[in-house]
């Protein structure tokens, strides 16, 4: 057997858990993980970490190899078969890492394209006669902050969180000099990818379209921006937290 059938694994796990009279939360508490993690295993969306296989099998009263194969063994498994099953689990973990790496490369490319678009548009505004003083507190400020935090999110932020985020209620994330606190929102590996996508999408979209938006308002409704520039800039920079909260709560 060259790989692990995640759906079969999950279905077998659910049967064993119910036979033991355990809820998802009760099993999760024994393993020091979240009930969300157990739910994902049983739905075939992911596999537990290799380090959890032994305590999971002990909690359910089966062998590790039986658990990975998704059925009880009628005969003792050969060493080679056990090794193949464990290798398959490791291979799937590696596949997930490669998928996360490909996704991050896609965001890096998007960042470069959106940064280029925003800088070209800002250059066009300068070429049309808008002075630097007119752009400094709006377009330049928004572009700078969007690209700064966008670079952090697209190039440096982890695509997955450490395991203790799934085991505790944590709303804070820090990496280097950057800090992010989403008060009232529990960060975990279920909602983290969606939160990252929301933050990245907002910041890169802002970098790409804000100069055009500013030019459109300035051209079509002269004088409208006076007195509103600070609020518009604040909305463009901090508005990213609204979609992050929405998707974070949805997948929490």
Secondary structure, DSSP 8 states (H G I E B T S, - for coil): --S--HHHHHHHHHHHHHHTT--HHHHHHHHTS-HHHHHHHHTTS----GGGHHHHHHHHTS-HHHHHHTS--SS---HHHHHHHHHHHHHHHHHHHHHHHHHHHHHHHHHHHHHHHHHHHHHHHHHTT--HHHHIIIIIHHHHHHHHHHHIIIIIS-SS--THHHHS---EEEETTEEEE-TT----TTTHHHHHHHHHHHHHHHHHHHHHHHHHHHHHSTTTTTTTHHHHHHHHHHTHHHHHHHHHHHT-
